Amino acid sequence: MAADAERWRAPSSAGASSPDAPQAAPWLATSHNRQAPETNSPRALRRITGNSILDGKDRTVSPESYSSFQNEIYLQGLLTEQVPELTTDLQALEDTARQALSPSAYGYVAGGAGGGATVRANREALDRRRVVPRMLRDVGTRDLSRTVLGTRMPAPVALAPVGVLSIVHPDGELAVARAAAKAGLPMVLSTASSYTLEEVAEASGEGSSRWFQLYWPKDREVTVSMLQRAEAAGYHTLVITLDTWLLGWRPTDLDRAYLPFLQRTGIANYLSDPAFLAGLDKPVEEDPLAAVAHWADMFADPTKTWQDLAFIREHWSGPIVLKGVLHADDARRARDEGMDGIVVSNHGGRQVDGAVAALDALPEVVDAVGGELAVLFDSGVRTGADVVKALALGADSVLIGRTYAYGLASGGEEGVTHVLRCLLAELDLTVALSGHRSPDELGPDLLAG
């Protein structure tokens, strides 16, 4: 990470006594020999940072100070000449993660289906929409909070289910859970976690918002067992992924013959499940290949239909969200089957090459069921401005995925926290600078293109 810090450091001022001597920030080394202002008083620091004083330890993300994160960065530069260890350009963070990861791990996270057309389409759809700011509106006080499916969120952002995160960082989902809890944001834990759902729940701490994503197993007893474990561990919202009954054609992984599950990475929830273990002839340690084969046989079931959702409703008491909806008719069917929400998503472009961009599908889905179901959105989101665009097109909340995975790869838990602080700060600023005070004020008229 030290190399990355140097990469993002401002150029050092001329005239230093030696190459190793501390360099003054260029805006302090002017021809007028201006001295750094004395800003040691707590009152002065609060004025600069927006009532959020850096102490070098507290990295809790406070809703009252999202946008003041940039002031903290500038103040650190002023007082200590420190710059962020990671770039604040969340789209550029992928390059940092690429350097930190093995080619196989990076390819697994960043890769898409086929030639990557859907991955590119997701970004193109977001880039095509342009924010049209409005002027002379009182935006001095803002409230980004929103309640979605009974979950009160300080901002309409959640962490999407991303599996096998131990290939990105040894702490994997545990680090992500801690960072999400500090931010007060829901984390949707993937079935394909490197740690058990109980371990991740413990890491997130008391009072955290826990959602569980289900890759619906073929075996009904294993399905029921996982749902019971999730509810017992405090997960209150279930997200069922519908677009991964089969793995998409992913050349990045295929060219390396790399599928981490076959190495028993990302199947911790299976290997700890009593119903799954009951189907093995020998303990996992004695015959690990048999355990992997057992997992592969039940991981997904392409024969599932809408009628099967009744079985899940029978065994889950909280809200149920269907992830992977891109067509208005499917959204209506989800409503008719008694579901509580949907995620407009193409799995980040990982399943079908040449699929519709998720953002292009969003308005039609919102028109079909908005107000009747919670409509969440993911795929292609990298920045706070991206979040604003999805909210303007009708999303109730937005899920981020690869971006926080890149933060995890680059800096562990602190890297995820950095990503969340950057994204929330930009979200807050974009809402304000576009002339609005809350997500509820955003609408399609905010956008051009």
Order of alpha helices (4+ residues) and beta strands (2+ residues): alpha-alpha-alpha-alpha-alpha-alpha-beta-beta-beta-beta-alpha-beta-alpha-beta-alpha-beta-alpha-alpha-alpha-alpha-alpha-beta-alpha-beta-alpha-beta-alpha-beta-alpha-beta
